[in-house]
């Protein structure tokens, strides 16, 4: 491919590829983190765009008839990239929800740290589980699957075929609901133990009014909660492995619904 001898139509297609890849990389987990060096991120976007462009160059695609069509096509490309990255990011959203709920029950509701990926404040348990989820994500080569899905999207969706349908909205809502279901499953063992401890402390407070259960309850809930976080890591790993393994099906289903 002669990179410096492109026709105007080929240059337009390269811009489409660049916008979709750029929107995906900027928002996708890990690569889209603000801690990821901007120069490396831009270089990776250009490298991936140049690698994908020969595949897109051979696809039949009508040229934009004007500036309005060109703008609409660019918006469509950016939306496809953001939609794929959003479906991937929901994996880590489930982890943060579970960790936040657990910390609130333990008494760590105000103990927050800065998440390097989003530069937002998250609970300390959510950050710990999020780091473990990132390691699992990389160990299972899920980042390869997301990049493969991005490349495959150029075969399934071009700017003229893109469109949100009722199936797209239904699938996005399903993915969103699945995120909360997974979060509840992750937090359930810890929440159950802490709930029974709260019930037990309540019974002690009713039977022994002279005892200050608040002084005993706070360190007890924190200690048992941290112990359960450690003991449930194997269960957490199993849940996240199962959750991440569903990612290719999510992405392919999402792309098929956006192929108007």
C-alpha positions as CSV (number, residue, x, y, z in Angstrom):
1,X,0.0,0.0,0.0
2,X,1.4,3.4,-1.0
3,X,0.6,5.5,2.1
4,X,1.6,8.8,0.5
5,X,-0.1,8.2,-2.8
6,X,-3.7,7.9,-1.8
7,X,-6.7,9.0,-3.8
8,X,-9.2,11.4,-2.2
9,X,-11.7,8.5,-1.7
10,X,-9.0,6.4,0.0
11,X,-8.1,9.3,2.2
12,X,-11.7,9.7,3.3
13,X,-11.9,6.0,4.2
14,X,-8.7,6.3,6.2
15,X,-10.3,9.2,8.1
16,X,-13.3,7.0,8.9
17,X,-11.0,4.2,10.2
18,X,-9.0,6.7,12.2
19,X,-12.1,8.1,13.9
20,X,-13.6,4.7,14.8
21,X,-10.3,3.4,16.1
22,X,-9.6,6.6,18.0
23,X,-13.0,6.7,19.7
24,X,-12.6,3.1,20.7
25,X,-9.0,3.4,22.1
26,X,-9.7,6.6,24.0
27,X,-12.7,5.1,25.9
28,X,-11.8,1.4,26.2
29,X,-10.5,0.2,29.6
30,X,-6.7,0.2,30.3
31,X,-5.7,1.7,26.9
32,X,-8.1,4.6,27.5
33,X,-6.8,5.3,31.0
34,X,-5.5,8.8,31.6
35,X,-2.4,7.2,33.1
36,X,-1.6,5.7,29.7
37,X,0.9,8.0,28.0
38,X,-0.8,10.2,25.4
39,X,2.0,9.9,22.8
40,X,1.9,6.1,23.0
41,X,-1.9,6.2,22.8
42,X,-1.8,8.4,19.6
43,X,0.9,6.2,18.1
44,X,-1.1,3.1,18.8
45,X,-4.2,4.6,17.2
46,X,-2.3,5.5,14.1
47,X,-0.6,2.1,13.9
48,X,-3.9,0.2,14.3
49,X,-5.6,2.4,11.8
50,X,-2.8,1.8,9.2
51,X,-3.0,-1.9,9.9
52,X,-6.8,-2.0,9.4
53,X,-7.0,0.4,6.5
54,X,-6.0,-2.2,3.8
55,X,-9.0,-4.3,4.8
56,X,-11.4,-1.4,4.6
57,X,-10.0,-0.1,1.4
58,X,-11.4,-3.1,-0.5
59,X,-14.9,-2.9,0.9
60,X,-17.6,-1.4,-1.3
61,X,-18.6,2.0,0.1
62,X,-20.4,4.9,-1.4
63,X,-18.5,8.2,-1.2
64,X,-20.1,11.1,0.7
65,X,-21.9,13.5,-1.5
66,X,-21.1,16.6,0.6
67,X,-19.9,18.0,3.9
68,X,-23.1,17.0,5.7
69,X,-22.8,13.3,4.6
70,X,-19.2,13.3,5.6
71,X,-20.0,14.7,9.0
72,X,-22.7,12.1,9.5
73,X,-20.4,9.3,8.5
74,X,-17.7,10.6,11.0
75,X,-20.3,10.7,13.8
76,X,-21.4,7.2,12.9
77,X,-17.8,5.9,13.1
78,X,-17.2,7.6,16.4
79,X,-20.5,6.1,17.8
80,X,-19.5,2.6,16.7
81,X,-16.2,2.9,18.5
82,X,-17.7,4.3,21.6
83,X,-20.4,1.6,21.7
84,X,-17.9,-1.2,21.6
85,X,-15.8,0.4,24.3
86,X,-18.8,1.0,26.4
87,X,-19.8,-2.7,26.3
88,X,-16.2,-3.5,27.4
89,X,-16.2,-1.0,30.2
90,X,-19.3,-2.5,31.7
91,X,-17.2,-5.4,33.0
92,X,-15.3,-3.1,35.3
93,X,-18.4,-1.1,36.2
94,X,-19.8,-4.3,37.8
95,X,-16.6,-4.6,39.9
96,X,-16.8,-1.0,41.1
97,X,-20.5,-1.3,42.1
98,X,-19.8,-4.5,44.1
99,X,-16.9,-3.0,45.9
100,X,-18.8,0.2,46.7
101,X,-21.7,-1.7,48.2
102,X,-19.4,-3.9,50.3
103,X,-17.4,-0.9,51.6
104,X,-20.6,0.9,52.5
105,X,-21.7,-2.1,54.6
106,X,-18.3,-2.4,56.2
107,X,-18.2,1.2,57.2
108,X,-15.7,2.3,54.6
109,X,-18.2,4.4,52.7
110,X,-16.1,7.6,53.0
111,X,-12.7,5.9,52.5
112,X,-12.1,6.6,48.8
113,X,-9.1,6.5,46.6
114,X,-8.4,7.9,43.1
115,X,-8.9,5.4,40.3
116,X,-6.0,5.9,37.9
117,X,-8.1,4.8,34.9
118,X,-11.0,7.3,35.3
119,X,-9.4,9.8,37.7
120,X,-12.5,9.5,39.9
121,X,-12.9,8.6,43.5
122,X,-13.9,5.0,44.2
123,X,-14.0,3.0,47.4
124,X,-10.9,1.2,48.6
125,X,-12.3,-2.3,48.1
126,X,-13.6,-1.5,44.7
127,X,-10.1,-0.3,43.7
128,X,-8.5,-3.5,45.0
129,X,-11.0,-5.7,43.2
130,X,-10.7,-3.5,40.1
131,X,-6.9,-4.1,40.0
132,X,-7.5,-7.8,40.3
133,X,-10.1,-7.6,37.5
134,X,-7.6,-5.8,35.2
135,X,-5.0,-8.6,35.8
136,X,-7.7,-11.2,34.9
137,X,-8.7,-9.2,31.9
138,X,-5.1,-9.2,30.6
139,X,-4.4,-12.8,31.6
140,X,-7.4,-14.0,29.6
141,X,-6.3,-12.0,26.5
142,X,-9.6,-10.1,26.6
143,X,-7.8,-7.0,25.2
144,X,-6.9,-9.0,22.1
145,X,-10.6,-10.0,21.8
146,X,-11.7,-6.3,22.0
147,X,-9.2,-5.3,19.3
148,X,-10.3,-8.2,17.1
149,X,-14.0,-7.1,17.6
150,X,-13.0,-3.6,16.5
151,X,-11.3,-4.9,13.3
152,X,-14.3,-7.2,12.7
153,X,-16.7,-4.2,13.0
154,X,-15.3,-2.8,9.8
155,X,-16.5,-5.9,8.0
156,X,-20.0,-5.7,9.5
157,X,-20.7,-2.0,9.7
158,X,-19.8,0.8,7.3
159,X,-21.0,4.4,7.7
160,X,-23.9,3.9,5.3
161,X,-25.2,0.7,7.2
162,X,-24.9,2.1,10.7
163,X,-28.1,2.6,12.6
164,X,-29.6,2.1,16.1
165,X,-32.6,-0.1,16.2
166,X,-35.0,-1.4,18.8
167,X,-32.7,-4.4,19.1
168,X,-29.7,-2.2,19.9
169,X,-31.5,-0.4,22.7
170,X,-32.8,-3.7,24.1
171,X,-29.3,-5.2,24.0
172,X,-27.7,-2.2,25.7
173,X,-30.4,-2.4,28.5
174,X,-29.7,-6.1,28.8
175,X,-26.0,-5.5,29.2
176,X,-26.6,-2.7,31.7
177,X,-28.9,-5.0,33.8
178,X,-26.4,-7.9,33.6
179,X,-23.8,-5.5,35.1
180,X,-25.9,-5.1,38.2
181,X,-26.6,-8.8,38.4
182,X,-22.9,-9.6,38.3
183,X,-22.2,-6.9,40.9
184,X,-24.8,-8.4,43.3
185,X,-23.3,-11.9,42.8
186,X,-19.8,-10.7,43.5
187,X,-20.9,-8.8,46.7
188,X,-23.4,-11.4,47.9
189,X,-21.1,-13.6,50.1
190,X,-19.6,-10.6,51.9
191,X,-23.0,-8.9,52.2
192,X,-24.6,-12.0,53.7
193,X,-22.0,-12.3,56.4
194,X,-22.1,-8.6,57.3
195,X,-25.9,-8.7,57.4
196,X,-25.9,-11.6,59.9
197,X,-23.3,-9.8,62.0
198,X,-25.6,-6.7,62.0
199,X,-28.6,-8.8,63.1
200,X,-26.5,-10.4,65.8
201,X,-25.3,-7.1,67.1
202,X,-28.9,-5.9,67.1
203,X,-30.0,-8.9,69.2
204,X,-27.1,-8.2,71.6
205,X,-28.2,-4.6,71.9
206,X,-31.7,-5.6,72.8
207,X,-30.7,-8.3,75.3
208,X,-27.8,-6.4,76.9
209,X,-28.7,-2.7,76.8
210,X,-25.7,-1.7,78.9
211,X,-23.3,-2.9,76.2
212,X,-22.3,-0.3,73.6
213,X,-22.6,-2.4,70.5
214,X,-21.4,0.5,68.3
215,X,-17.9,0.3,69.8
216,X,-17.8,-3.4,69.2
217,X,-19.6,-3.5,65.9
218,X,-17.4,-1.2,63.9
219,X,-14.1,-3.1,64.3
220,X,-15.9,-6.4,64.1
221,X,-17.6,-5.5,60.8
222,X,-14.4,-4.2,59.3
223,X,-12.3,-7.2,60.4
224,X,-14.9,-9.8,59.2
225,X,-15.5,-7.8,56.0
226,X,-11.8,-7.7,55.1
227,X,-11.5,-11.4,56.0
228,X,-14.4,-12.2,53.7
229,X,-12.9,-10.1,50.9
230,X,-9.8,-12.2,51.1
231,X,-11.6,-15.6,51.3
232,X,-14.0,-14.7,48.4
233,X,-11.2,-13.9,46.0
234,X,-11.4,-17.3,44.4
235,X,-15.2,-16.8,43.9
236,X,-14.5,-13.3,42.6
237,X,-12.0,-14.7,40.0
238,X,-14.5,-17.4,38.9
239,X,-17.3,-14.8,38.4
240,X,-15.0,-12.4,36.5
241,X,-13.7,-15.2,34.3
242,X,-17.2,-16.2,33.4
243,X,-18.2,-12.5,32.9
244,X,-15.2,-11.7,30.7
245,X,-15.7,-14.9,28.6
246,X,-19.1,-13.5,27.5
247,X,-17.5,-10.3,26.1
248,X,-17.0,-11.6,22.5
249,X,-20.7,-12.6,22.3
250,X,-21.7,-9.2,23.6
251,X,-19.6,-7.3,21.1
252,X,-20.7,-9.5,18.1
253,X,-24.4,-9.1,19.1
254,X,-24.0,-5.4,19.5
255,X,-22.4,-5.0,16.1
256,X,-25.1,-7.1,14.4
257,X,-27.9,-4.9,15.9
258,X,-26.1,-1.8,14.7
259,X,-25.8,-3.1,11.2
260,X,-28.8,-1.4,9.7
